[in-house]
Amino acid sequence: MNLNRFAGRTLLSIASPVVVLAIWEVLARTGVIDTRFWPAPTTIISNLWDALLHGTLRHDIGVTTLRMFIGIAIGGVAGIIVGLGMGLSRTCRALVRPLIAMTYPIPKIAILPLFLLIFGTGETAMWMIVAVGMFYLVAMNTFAGIGEIDPIYDETATVYQVSHWRRIWTVALPGALPLMLTGIELGIGVGFLLVVSAEFVNGQSGLGHAIWQAWQTFNVPLMYAALAVIAIYGLIVQMAMRFLHKRLVPWRVEH
Amino acid sequence: MPDVLTRSEIGKPFLKVDKLDFSYRRDKKVTPALSNLSLDVAAGEFICLVGPSGCGKSSLLRILSGLERPERRESIKWYGKPPRTGMIFQKASAFPWMTVQKNVEYGIDRSVPKDQRATKATEWIERMGLGPYTHRRGSELSGGMAQRVAIARALAADTELLLLDEPFAAVDEPTRIQLQQDLLEVWSAACPTVFFVTHSISEALLLSDRVVLMTAVPASVHSIVEPPFARPRELMEIQADDEYPGLASELWTGLQEEMLRQRVAR
C-alpha cells in the first residue's frame, strides 16, 4: 500500500517534466509557438549535444565548476569559522555581528565592480564573489545552528568537565551541523547566481559567458542548452546535499 | 570493577551545606531560590528531595553539579576533594548524534586509555540492560532508554556524587518501577552519594535513606524523614509496612503546608 503510493509519487515526479516537454515539443512542431524564442526540446538537446562535443560549452562548464568549487571552499570555511566563533564567544559575537548585520543587505553582485578593481579581472575576483555569497549564508546559519542546540547538552559537557575543544567537537559542531548544511546549500545556490552574473560582465569563459554570447549572436538554442546545464547542476547539488544530510545528520532525518 | 567507594568510606562525612543562599539574576531582576539551607550528608547516602514545584530543588542540584554558583562559596563544603559529579535531568540528555556506546564513554576521564574507556562503558551498558542498544544512536532511544544511558554515563565516569532531577517523571509507570529497581541496584554496587529530586512521596520512601522535605521558595529544609525499611526494598513490601502510612502522611502534610505557603507567597 505504502510502497504503491511511493511508486506512484515517484512516477508522478518523473512524469510531470516529461509531459511539459512533450507538450512543448508538439506546440513547437505544429508552429503554435514561435520557435525563434521557444525552440523544440529536441532541437535544444541536439544543440546541447553539439555544443558539448564540438563547441566551447564543455570548457565553459569546467571553468564555472572550478570557480564554484574554489569560491565555495573559501566562503564555506570562512563562514563556518566566523559562525562558530559568533556562536561560541560573546566577544566574537559583539565584534562581528554588527559588521555582518550592516553588510548583509548589500546585494552581493553590487560588490563585483569593487572586486574587479581590487582583484583585477582575473579568476580571483570570480572566486571572491562566490565566496562572499557563500560566506554570509554559512556564517549566519552556523551561528543560528549553535543557538538552536538544547542547553542540556552543553550542561552535560559542563558537568563532566569536558575541555573547551572537546566541547566544540562533541556538542557545538554536531549540534550546529543541520543548519550549517542548510546554509551551505543556500550558499551554493547564491554562489551560482553570482558566478553566472559575474561571467556576463567579466569573463572570457564560463556558463554565464556562454549565455551572454548566445544572446549576442541570437543563438537561442545554445542559450537554452546553457540554461539546461545550469538546471542539471542545480539538481545534482540538491541530490548531493540530500545525500550529505542523510550521511552527516542521520539523527535529524529520522525525526 | 573497582567501586567508587570502599565499603569503609560509606557513612563518613561527605558534604556540608551551610546556610546556602542562592538567587537567579536576570536583567537586574533577582529571584531568590534558596535561603539559609543547611544539610549534612554522609558518603554513599541516598537523599530524596521533596518540595513544592518551583521551590528550588533543582537549584540545589545545579549548585552541587557546578552549573550554578552559590552566593557564598563557603556554604558548600566538601570533605576532601570536590567529587566527580554526574547529573541526570528530567529531559533526555543522551547526545542524539552519538551511539549509546559513545554516550556512555563521554564522561570517562580522558587520561584513561581508549580501550579501557570502551571496556568500562560496555560494562555499564550491560549493567543498565542496554546491551542490545550499544550501537543505536541517542536519537533512536525511548525516554526510559535515554535515562538508562544517562545513568550508565554517570556511573561509568566513576561518579562519586549522582544528581537526579526528577529523572523518571516523564516515563510510564511500569518503566519507572523497573528504573527505580535498577537504580537501587547500581547504587548499592557503586555506592555514589545520591541526590534525587522527586514529586512522588512513595518514590522518595522507596529509594532514600533520608527524605528531605523542602520549604516553599526560597527553600530551606522543612523536615527530614528517615525511612526505616530494610534493603533491598520493593514498593509493595514497604507499602505494607506498619510504619509506611505514618511516614507518608507526615510528608504529605508537610508538603501540603508548604505548597499552600508557596501559593500565598505568589
Interface residues (C-beta under 8 A of the other chain):
Chain A: D150 I152 Y153 E155 T156 T158 V159 Y160 V162 S163 R166 T170 V171 P174 G175 L177 V249 P250 W251 R252 E254 H255
Chain B: S65 G66 L67 T85 G86 M87 F89 K91 S93 F95 P96 W97 M98 Y106 G107 R110 R137 G138 S139 E140 A157
